[in-house]
Amino acid sequence: MKKIAILFGGSSSEYEVSLQSAYGVIQNINKSVYEPILIGIDKGGRWFVYEGDAEKIINDTWHKEEKVYPTLVSTDKKLQGIYVWKHGFDKPAKEIKLDAALPVLHGKNGEDGTVQGVFALAGIPIIGCNTLSSAVCMDKDMAHRVVKEAGVNVPEAKLLTYAMLEKDKEEVLRYGEELGYPLFVKPLRAGSSFGITKVEKSEMLFEALTFAFSYDNLVVIERMIEGFEVGCAIMGREELIVGEVDEIELSEGFFDFTEKYTLKSSKIHVPARISKEDADRIKDTAKKIYRALGCECFARVDMFYTPDGSIYFNEVNTIPGFTEHSRFPNMMKASGISMKEVVNHLIELGVSQS
């Protein structure tokens, strides 16, 4: 039976969402074929093998259970696995060989290539985007440069350092005027819309920049694209499977972290309320973006669809949510692929690398 590490938790702001996504994955793994090895990462960044009930994960009491054991990934490629200390550090560690690892971690230290790099060093196949692809997708400026080079529209934007905010305020204001208001201020490498502000006028710009710089030392200011956001769920490497296009309908504001999980002023339509021809164009654009950024196994590609029918790249989420309400599984479900089929297909893709 293939041993598959499922990583959950983490030290990012999206710890709780990761627990919910991991629970969704665990519940849908074919346990007659795969043995899940659950690796929980607490908010302090400590790694543990967890052998308790999955219900304790979603309730965030897993780390208080008895069957929680310190673990480290071995960089010995002969092992291709982990060391687990079940009887204290003064006793020899148990070795567990892994066939693949699926990080169900959102945001920093989950989607940015760091965890992917650890498993690459260990020679353990990763289920998802590799180190480079993950890092590039997390970097809004770099991702947009790559996608633009591939021939896809991207919003006009400026990259700012904190030093520019301190020393070149007039220049920063000029950038804002060039882009036009309203515009968006975004931390360069923060997940799930953390630190993002929609700026309606120049008087709001520096407050928004200060907020964004609390999340990252680099920030982008970006022209707002008229229209609405659409998304594509994609699985695969050479042969790609694309779910139905979804559409985010907003009554106010923008689709930030809170809105993603409350839907107070928004509604998600699956499939999107567009023609089949436009949906096919969006799917083709999403596949072009996925390939340009070197994505593997799975990702969600988010774009903007404008009133004149233009398509603009927004971002790629390399580890999208896997809760029952998450966009990725719901887009696949709308195309006839169940959550169970999604999870096990992704694991098959990962194991096939070994």
NORLIN-V195309 format. One record per residue. N is the residue number from 1. RES is the residue in one small letter. PHI is phi in whole degrees, 0 to 359 (* if undefined). Layout:
n->N res->RES phi->PHI
n->N res->RES phi->PHI
This chain:
n->1 res->m phi->*
n->2 res->k phi->287
n->3 res->k phi->265
n->4 res->i phi->241
n->5 res->a phi->284
n->6 res->i phi->247
n->7 res->l phi->265
n->8 res->f phi->217
n->9 res->g phi->92
n->10 res->g phi->102
n->11 res->s phi->261
n->12 res->s phi->270
n->13 res->s phi->291
n->14 res->e phi->256
n->15 res->y phi->307
n->16 res->e phi->296
n->17 res->v phi->295
n->18 res->s phi->301
n->19 res->l phi->299
n->20 res->q phi->294
n->21 res->s phi->295
n->22 res->a phi->298
n->23 res->y phi->300
n->24 res->g phi->299
n->25 res->v phi->293
n->26 res->i phi->301
n->27 res->q phi->293
n->28 res->n phi->248
n->29 res->i phi->288
n->30 res->n phi->284
n->31 res->k phi->282
n->32 res->s phi->277
n->33 res->v phi->245
n->34 res->y phi->239
n->35 res->e phi->256
n->36 res->p phi->287
n->37 res->i phi->255
n->38 res->l phi->275
n->39 res->i phi->242
n->40 res->g phi->265
n->41 res->i phi->245
n->42 res->d phi->282
n->43 res->k phi->293
n->44 res->g phi->272
n->45 res->g phi->90
n->46 res->r phi->276
n->47 res->w phi->259
n->48 res->f phi->220
n->49 res->v phi->277
n->50 res->y phi->245
n->51 res->e phi->244
n->52 res->g phi->265
n->53 res->d phi->288
n->54 res->a phi->298
n->55 res->e phi->299
n->56 res->k phi->289
n->57 res->i phi->289
n->58 res->i phi->295
n->59 res->n phi->272
n->60 res->d phi->57
n->61 res->t phi->244
n->62 res->w phi->302
n->63 res->h phi->286
n->64 res->k phi->264
n->65 res->e phi->280
n->66 res->e phi->286
n->67 res->k phi->274
n->68 res->v phi->233
n->69 res->y phi->232
n->70 res->p phi->302
n->71 res->t phi->216
n->72 res->l phi->223
n->73 res->v phi->280
n->74 res->s phi->280
n->75 res->t phi->268
n->76 res->d phi->280
n->77 res->k phi->290
n->78 res->k phi->290
n->79 res->l phi->277
n->80 res->q phi->52
n->81 res->g phi->192
n->82 res->i phi->231
n->83 res->y phi->257
n->84 res->v phi->233
n->85 res->w phi->259
n->86 res->k phi->269
n->87 res->h phi->231
n->88 res->g phi->91
n->89 res->f phi->284
n->90 res->d phi->276
n->91 res->k phi->248
n->92 res->p phi->302
n->93 res->a phi->280
n->94 res->k phi->278
n->95 res->e phi->260
n->96 res->i phi->234
n->97 res->k phi->281
n->98 res->l phi->249
n->99 res->d phi->270
n->100 res->a phi->188
n->101 res->a phi->228
n->102 res->l phi->244
n->103 res->p phi->283
n->104 res->v phi->256
n->105 res->l phi->239
n->106 res->h phi->248
n->107 res->g phi->83
n->108 res->k phi->299
n->109 res->n phi->63
n->110 res->g phi->225
n->111 res->e phi->254
n->112 res->d phi->262
n->113 res->g phi->98
n->114 res->t phi->291
n->115 res->v phi->295
n->116 res->q phi->300
n->117 res->g phi->294
n->118 res->v phi->300
n->119 res->f phi->288
n->120 res->a phi->296
n->121 res->l phi->299
n->122 res->a phi->278
n->123 res->g phi->76
n->124 res->i phi->262
n->125 res->p phi->302
n->126 res->i phi->261
n->127 res->i phi->266
n->128 res->g phi->138
n->129 res->c phi->292
n->130 res->n phi->282
n->131 res->t phi->301
n->132 res->l phi->294
n->133 res->s phi->300
n->134 res->s phi->298
n->135 res->a phi->295
n->136 res->v phi->294
n->137 res->c phi->296
n->138 res->m phi->286
n->139 res->d phi->269
n->140 res->k phi->300
n->141 res->d phi->291
n->142 res->m phi->295
n->143 res->a phi->300
n->144 res->h phi->293
n->145 res->r phi->296
n->146 res->v phi->296
n->147 res->v phi->293
n->148 res->k phi->298
n->149 res->e phi->297
n->150 res->a phi->279
n->151 res->g phi->95
n->152 res->v phi->255
n->153 res->n phi->297
n->154 res->v phi->228
n->155 res->p phi->295
n->156 res->e phi->295
n->157 res->a phi->208
n->158 res->k phi->231
n->159 res->l phi->264
n->160 res->l phi->239
n->161 res->t phi->258
n->162 res->y phi->294
n->163 res->a phi->298
n->164 res->m phi->295
n->165 res->l phi->297
n->166 res->e phi->281
n->167 res->k phi->253
n->168 res->d phi->237
n->169 res->k phi->297
n->170 res->e phi->295
n->171 res->e phi->295
n->172 res->v phi->297
n->173 res->l phi->298
n->174 res->r phi->295
n->175 res->y phi->302
n->176 res->g phi->299
n->177 res->e phi->294
n->178 res->e phi->295
n->179 res->l phi->286
n->180 res->g phi->89
n->181 res->y phi->254
n->182 res->p phi->287
n->183 res->l phi->221
n->184 res->f phi->246
n->185 res->v phi->250
n->186 res->k phi->224
n->187 res->p phi->299
n->188 res->l phi->296
n->189 res->r phi->227
n->190 res->a phi->250
n->191 res->g phi->273
n->192 res->s phi->54
n->193 res->s phi->66
n->194 res->f phi->294
n->195 res->g phi->79
n->196 res->i phi->269
n->197 res->t phi->228
n->198 res->k phi->271
n->199 res->v phi->258
n->200 res->e phi->275
n->201 res->k phi->207
n->202 res->s phi->299
n->203 res->e phi->296
n->204 res->m phi->267
n->205 res->l phi->297
n->206 res->f phi->289
n->207 res->e phi->296
n->208 res->a phi->294
n->209 res->l phi->294
n->210 res->t phi->300
n->211 res->f phi->297
n->212 res->a phi->295
n->213 res->f phi->291
n->214 res->s phi->286
n->215 res->y phi->256
n->216 res->d phi->202
n->217 res->n phi->270
n->218 res->l phi->230
n->219 res->v phi->222
n->220 res->v phi->247
n->221 res->i phi->251
n->222 res->e phi->227
n->223 res->r phi->298
n->224 res->m phi->284
n->225 res->i phi->263
n->226 res->e phi->291
n->227 res->g phi->123
n->228 res->f phi->219
n->229 res->e phi->275
n->230 res->v phi->233
n->231 res->g phi->223
n->232 res->c phi->228
n->233 res->a phi->268
n->234 res->i phi->232
n->235 res->m phi->233
n->236 res->g phi->122
n->237 res->r phi->242
n->238 res->e phi->289
n->239 res->e phi->269
n->240 res->l phi->254
n->241 res->i phi->253
n->242 res->v phi->241
n->243 res->g phi->285
n->244 res->e phi->294
n->245 res->v phi->292
n->246 res->d phi->251
n->247 res->e phi->225
n->248 res->i phi->259
n->249 res->e phi->262
n->250 res->l phi->249
n->251 res->s phi->265
n->252 res->e phi->196
n->253 res->g phi->63
n->254 res->f phi->216
n->255 res->f phi->275
n->256 res->d phi->270
n->257 res->f phi->301
n->258 res->t phi->298
n->259 res->e phi->294
n->260 res->k phi->300
n->261 res->y phi->249
n->262 res->t phi->242
n->263 res->l phi->53
n->264 res->k phi->292
n->265 res->s phi->236
n->266 res->s phi->215
n->267 res->k phi->217
n->268 res->i phi->255
n->269 res->h phi->256
n->270 res->v phi->229
n->271 res->p phi->284
n->272 res->a phi->297
n->273 res->r phi->275
n->274 res->i phi->223
n->275 res->s phi->289
n->276 res->k phi->299
n->277 res->e phi->298
n->278 res->d phi->291
n->279 res->a phi->298
n->280 res->d phi->294
n->281 res->r phi->297
n->282 res->i phi->295
n->283 res->k phi->297
n->284 res->d phi->297
n->285 res->t phi->295
n->286 res->a phi->298
n->287 res->k phi->295
n->288 res->k phi->297
n->289 res->i phi->295
n->290 res->y phi->304
n->291 res->r phi->287
n->292 res->a phi->299
n->293 res->l phi->271
n->294 res->g phi->71
n->295 res->c phi->293
n->296 res->e phi->222
n->297 res->c phi->71
n->298 res->f phi->195
n->299 res->a phi->187
n->300 res->r phi->248
n->301 res->v phi->257
n->302 res->d phi->254
n->303 res->m phi->222
n->304 res->f phi->248
n->305 res->y phi->245
n->306 res->t phi->266
n->307 res->p phi->302
n->308 res->d phi->270
n->309 res->g phi->88
n->310 res->s phi->282
n->311 res->i phi->240
n->312 res->y phi->240
n->313 res->f phi->287
n->314 res->n phi->251
n->315 res->e phi->197
n->316 res->v phi->244
n->317 res->n phi->259
n->318 res->t phi->281
n->319 res->i phi->227
n->320 res->p phi->290
n->321 res->g phi->294
n->322 res->f phi->234
n->323 res->t phi->275
n->324 res->e phi->293
n->325 res->h phi->258
n->326 res->s phi->288
n->327 res->r phi->293
n->328 res->f phi->302
n->329 res->p phi->296
n->330 res->n phi->288
n->331 res->m phi->292
n->332 res->m phi->292
n->333 res->k phi->301
n->334 res->a phi->294
n->335 res->s phi->261
n->336 res->g phi->94
n->337 res->i phi->248
n->338 res->s phi->286
n->339 res->m phi->302
n->340 res->k phi->299
n->341 res->e phi->294
n->342 res->v phi->299
n->343 res->v phi->301
n->344 res->n phi->286
n->345 res->h phi->293
n->346 res->l phi->297
n->347 res->i phi->295
n->348 res->e phi->302
n->349 res->l phi->299
n->350 res->g phi->291
n->351 res->v phi->295
n->352 res->s phi->294
n->353 res->q phi->281
n->354 res->s phi->282
